[in-house]
Amino acid sequence: MKLEHIALSAHTEAEADKFFIELLGMERKRSFTVAKELMEKFFGISQESQFLRYTNGNLDIEVMLTEDEGLAQDKFTHTCLLVEDIEELFTRAQQLGLTTNKVPRKETGFYYFLRDYYGNLYEIKEIKKNT
């Protein structure tokens, strides 16, 4: 089995671009609109919706833009991302005004979590370097 994409929500195209392009270094692959009739069949939502697709070559993330003013409500569901430099990513996330959480581990090190502008939760781990 292989993961094809992850689907998330965002309030605006600008917020999605800021998170996925500026913070995560992904590129926008495409944008597209899904007709109201298909949205109803897929998700039970009776409105046309715009989607943005981001990629880094290894992972695609599909973002549905929503006019819902709320935030993601689920406290536990999250996506775990592996990055080259976790501290540098956290510094940039804080500069972009994102909520970050760095929790000490029992022995050494930290657990890292951050939320995007919509409230989606991400666990961040650093790619282990071969020494």
C-alpha positions in Angstrom: 0.0 0.0 0.0 1.1 3.6 -0.7 -0.4 6.8 0.5 -1.5 8.9 -2.5 -2.5 12.1 -0.7 -3.8 13.6 2.6 -6.9 15.9 2.5 -7.3 18.8 4.9 -9.2 22.1 5.1 -8.2 25.7 5.1 -10.0 29.0 5.3 -8.2 30.8 2.5 -5.8 30.2 -0.4 -3.4 32.7 1.3 -3.3 30.8 4.5 -2.8 27.5 2.7 0.0 28.9 0.6 1.7 30.4 3.7 1.6 27.1 5.5 2.4 24.6 2.7 4.7 26.7 0.5 6.4 29.2 2.9 6.7 26.9 6.0 6.9 23.4 4.5 8.6 24.3 1.2 6.1 22.5 -0.9 4.9 23.7 -4.3 1.4 24.1 -5.6 0.8 21.4 -8.1 -2.7 22.5 -9.2 -6.0 24.0 -8.2 -9.4 22.8 -9.2 -13.1 23.2 -8.5 -15.4 20.3 -7.6 -19.0 20.7 -8.7 -21.8 21.0 -6.1 -23.3 17.7 -7.2 -20.1 15.8 -6.7 -19.4 17.5 -3.3 -22.9 16.3 -2.2 -22.1 12.7 -3.2 -18.6 12.7 -1.8 -19.0 14.7 1.4 -22.7 15.6 1.9 -21.9 19.3 1.2 -24.2 21.0 -1.2 -21.8 23.6 -2.6 -19.1 23.9 -5.2 -15.7 23.8 -3.6 -12.2 24.9 -4.5 -9.3 22.6 -3.9 -5.5 23.2 -3.9 -3.0 20.4 -4.3 0.5 20.8 -2.9 3.5 18.4 -3.4 7.1 17.9 -2.4 7.6 15.0 -4.7 7.1 12.5 -1.9 3.8 13.6 -0.4 0.7 15.3 -1.9 -1.6 17.3 0.3 -5.1 18.3 -1.0 -6.6 21.3 0.7 -10.3 22.1 0.4 -11.0 25.8 1.0 -14.0 26.3 3.3 -16.1 29.3 4.3 -16.8 27.6 7.6 -15.4 30.1 10.2 -14.7 27.4 12.7 -11.5 25.5 13.2 -10.6 21.8 13.2 -12.3 20.4 16.2 -10.6 17.0 16.6 -8.0 17.2 19.4 -6.2 13.9 18.5 -6.2 13.2 14.8 -2.9 14.4 13.3 -0.4 14.0 10.5 3.2 13.3 11.3 5.8 15.0 9.1 9.5 14.3 8.9 11.7 17.3 8.3 15.4 18.0 8.0 15.8 20.7 10.7 13.0 20.7 13.3 14.3 23.8 15.3 14.5 25.9 12.1 11.0 24.8 11.1 9.6 25.7 14.6 11.3 29.1 14.4 9.7 29.8 11.0 6.3 28.5 12.3 6.4 30.9 15.2 7.4 33.8 12.9 4.3 33.0 10.8 2.1 33.2 13.9 1.4 29.5 14.1 0.6 27.7 17.4 3.6 25.4 18.4 4.0 23.0 21.2 7.4 21.7 22.3 7.0 19.1 25.1 10.0 17.6 27.0 10.4 13.8 26.6 10.9 11.7 29.8 14.6 11.0 29.1 15.9 13.5 26.6 14.7 15.6 23.7 11.2 16.9 22.9 7.9 16.1 21.2 7.0 18.7 18.6 3.5 19.6 17.5 2.1 22.6 15.6 -1.3 23.6 14.2 -1.9 25.3 10.8 -4.2 28.3 10.5 -7.3 26.1 10.3 -6.4 24.2 13.4 -5.2 20.9 11.8 -2.6 19.2 14.1 0.8 18.1 12.9 3.4 16.1 14.8 6.9 17.0 13.6 9.9 14.7 13.7 13.4 15.2 12.5 14.8 12.9 9.8 17.4 10.7 11.4 20.8 11.5 9.9 23.2 8.7 9.2 26.4 9.2 11.2 
